[in-house]
Amino acid sequence: MLLDVRSVAKSFGGVAAVSDATFDVAEGSITSLIGPNGAGKTTVFNLVSGFIRADRGEISFAGRRIERLSGDRIARAGLVRIFQTPRVLTRMTVLENMMLAAKDQPGERLWSAWMTPRRVARKEAEGRDKAEQRLALIRLSHLTHEYAGALSGGQRKLLELGRALMVEPRMILLDEPMAGVAPVLREQLLDHIRELRAEQGVTVCIIEHDMDVVMSISDRIIVMDDGTVIADGPPDAIQDNPRVIEAYLGRSGGLDGGARA
Amino acid sequence: MDLFNPGFWTFVAVIAGIYGIMALGLYVQFSLAGLPNFGHVAFMAVAAYAMAILVVRYEVPLALAALGGLAAAVVLAVVMGVPALRLRADYLAIATIAGSEIIRYLVMSLPELTGGAIGSMGLLGPGEIALYNQDWQAFRDAIAGLVTPLLGAAPSHDEVTMALVWALLIGLIALFWRLERSPWGRVLKGIREDDTAVAAVGKNVVHFKMQALIIGAILGGLAGLLLAWQIGVFSPDDYQPTLTFYAYLILILGGVNRIWAIPVGAVLFSLLYTGTRFLNFFPLSLFDPGERAFLRLFLVGLLLVLFMALRPEGAFGDRRQLMLEK
């Protein structure tokens, strides 16, 4: 298992956001994390990606314990997340947003930036090529030199996905990547996510509310409610699971209702 | 004061250059890395005091004492940065305000160490006047001697200092202009925009912030040393908290996030600040000179407010950047 989460818990000021999360994600899979609002999905992402520290429990990535590592070290280890509300660097261009995320740029060290300009320039050219390819993939090429702050919400979402790919992740955590993205682009985005897995072997874990999307893209679905994992299995089994149906019916009108909405 | 006295304007140019170096330090911290430093003057004061104490008490050669002064500024940056940089930016603002006030109170309440309210003259205790500036004057005279044959006339002390300070300012701006455009500068700008996003793509944000804080402290310390050398003797009053806000004004006047506009901002600020000295004509001459001094500060404030209202992006800033949505 690439990602292994064991008995992880986190509370904020006495309120348990996650009381006992245990699940794993297989390498090369697309796994969805679903559940009603407040189930603790985003908190799980924050815990796994190191942006919040767990109160207890163990998290391993690629055989290495990561629950005490900071977010930037987890990202360097190959586990990269994107945020629910996109975090683009507004007063920088789209290209700068992308190139910033390129990994192993020696010019980020002061000494190399000053003393080895040629090596830095070579690496910059590589990063630029890669950034332009990715921008073409997410259809933002025409905005390359625009300030990221001038982008729409959906475009920012795409830019954040592109930026995460610049890190060359082994696994990527997507928090509602479809929210705010136009339906036409949604289909393309889904295809890109499938391609990512097929061509580059990237493992994908995704939080999503749109049940059509979840059912069509996932190899496996993990269902959370009230801070715990209540079901875990392939899409067909999840659809008929009585606990899952109850969790959804009790709050927001059922799984199939969500799919048709 | 004579409006057409070149000696006066040379002095103004020296101070403008020193303020430019001070503002460059703040540029690295605030404009590049987004670190709100409201105690920049503390780096200046600590460097000046450490230098003067080393020279006067321990007879350290000036160049070494200057390095000691910069090292003291770095230590202060680390002491403030280690606890505050892990937290949100607001905490650094608080830490720097508190840090600079602590330095000021320490200076005032430890006269055996710092000379207290008398300042650098009192460093050897009462009864003896302490001077730290002989080596600097000798250095300036040596340079004046070197260039006299080239110029045909001996330059004044202030002219030598003006040339040194402005050469230093331009050289440092060229250096940081280049670094700003390097991948290092890009990471700092990213941190300014959203440090969480930069951490999420694998950059060690705390490490980069600490670098920016330390570099800003070194540049601030350098400005503090130059100011001490220029004025010859200094007291706590020469390192007032308002200096920090002069540095912000210089960045804003020149243009937000425009490194090469810093000298423009420094000159504009100095002109605003010293130029109002000459407002002694009717109707302002109706006030007596003491009242006019207050009026002068009032006019500086008014001009700055007008500048901000009519040209918020500064002389050379990019207006589009201001209008982007966060």
Interface residues (C-beta under 8 A of the other chain):
Chain A: S49 F51 S70 G71 D72 R73 A75 R76 V80 R81 I82 F83 R87 V88 L89 T90 R91 M92 E96 N97 M99 L100 A101 K103 Q105 G107 E108 R109 L110 A113 W114 V120 K123 E124 Y147 G149 A150 E160 R163 A164 M166 V167
Chain B: L175 R178 L179 S182 P183 W184 G185 R186 V187 K189 G190 R192 E193 D194 T196 A197 V198 A199 A200 V201 G202 K203 N204 V205 Q211 N257 R320 Q321 L324 E325 K326
